[in-house]
Amino acid sequence: MSRASLLPITIAALLVLVTAFVGETITVLDEWYYSLTQPSWAPPSYMFGIIWTAVFALIAIAGVFAWEKAPSRRHTEIMLGMFAFNGFLNLLWSFLFFRMQRPDWAFYELIVLWLSIAILILFCGRFSKVASLLLLPYLIWVTIAGALNYQVIQLNGPFG
């Protein structure tokens, strides 16, 4: 494996690991969270870690495929910026929901997160169908998380 091919793998792995680690430290399952009424169809708590681990692995792999297939340095830079912004939005949702205890604000932010994933899929799909397909589970999971978030608001609001 050449040095050039190791760079995307290393950067993708590091970015995903840092995002996952920071997200884990932001996510506090405390009395407030456990006091929330959850929808009857909510997955068990232990499933969230399993699902997010799989999703983050797919995001990293998608990033590598997109990087390797990007037609120019400019496309690579745009794509990296989009992945970084998306990671920020992912962390912001956790901060709003768990630290600020504002599922209502988190829901509106999640709409922006969802759009950023959709745009990332479309952008990467222009030069890597594999990358765009690998990002689909992320979009699906955030859609489910959005429905859960909305139901938490309906069952427990108002907040603040």
N, C-alpha and C positions, 0 to 999 in steps of 0.2 A: 504494500500500500504506500503510495507516494505521500510526501508531506502536504501537497496541495489537497489531496483527498481527505487527509486527517483533519484539516482546519475546519471544514463544515461540521464534521462529526463532533469534534471537541467543543466548538462554540454552541452547537445545538444542545448537546448534553449538558453543558454548564448552565446555559440559560434556563433550560427546563428544570434542572436541579435547584438552581437558586430560586426560581419562581415557586416551585413546589415547597421548598424549605420555608421561604418567607410566608407563603400562604398557610402553611401548617402552624407557624408561630402566631399568625393573626387570628386563626380560627380557634376560638375558645368555646368549648362546650361546657358551659357553667349552668348555674341554677336558672338564669334567665332563659337560656336556650331550652333546657329541659322542661321549663314551665310552659313553653309554647304548645298550643294544641296543633298537632300535625295532621295533615289529611290522611284518611284511612289507607290510601294507596301509596304512601311514602315508603321508600325502601328502608330497611333496617339501617341504623347508624353505621355499622361496620362496613356496609357496602360502599359508602361514599369514598373511603380511602382506596378500596380496590378499584373502583371505577375511575377515580381521578388518576391513580397510578397508570392504568392502561391508557387513559386519554393523553396524559403527559408523554408517555412513551411514543404514542402515535404522532403527537405534535412534533417531537424531536426528529423522528424518522421522516415526517413530511418536510420539515425544514431542510434536512439534508438533501432529499430528492429535489426540492425546489431550488436550492442553492446550486446543485450540480447541473441542473437543466436551465438555469437562468441564462437568457441569450446575451446578456451584457452585464458589465459591472454595475451600471445604473439600475438594472432590474434587481440585481442582488442587493444593492443598498436599500432600495425601496422595500423589497421583501423583508429584509432584516428589520427595518424600521417598523413595518407593519406587525411583525411577530413581537417585537419589543413593546409596542403600544398595546397590543392584545394582551400580553402578559401583565402589563400595568393595569389594564381594565379588569383582568381576572383577580388581581390582588385587591383592587379598589372595591370590588363587590364583597369580598370577604371582610374587608375593613368596615364597610358600611353596615353589613348585616350583623356581624359578630361583635365588633368592637364598639361601634356606634349604637348598636341594637336598634337599627332602623331598617327593617325589612322593606318598608315603603320606599325609601331612597334607593336601597339596593335593587329593587325591582326596576326602577327607571334606569339605573345604571346598567342593569343586565340587558336592557333593550339595546343600548349602545354596544355592549360586549357582543351580543348576538350579531348585530350588524357588522362589527369588525371581523368576526369569524367568517360571515358570508362573503364579505369583500375579499378577505384573505384567500378563501376557496376559489373565488372567481379569478383573482389576480394570479395565483399560483397555477390554476388550471390552464392559463394561456400558454404555459410552457412545460407543465408537468401534471399530467392527468393523475398520476400515481399520488403526488402530493395532495392534490385536491380531494381525491378519494379518501386518503388517510385522515384528512381533517373533518370528514363528514361525521364520524362518531362524536367529535368534540361539539359540533353544531347540534347534533341530536341530544347529547347529554345536557348542554346548556339550555336547550328548549325544555327538557324535562325539569331542570333546575328552576327555570323561569315559571313553569306551571306550579311547582312546589312553593316557590317564593310567593306567588300570587295567592295561593290557597292559605299560606301562613298569614298573609295580610288580612284576608277575608275572615279567617277564623279567630284572629287575635287582635286586630286593629281597634282603634287607632293607636299609632305610636307617637312618641314625643310628647 
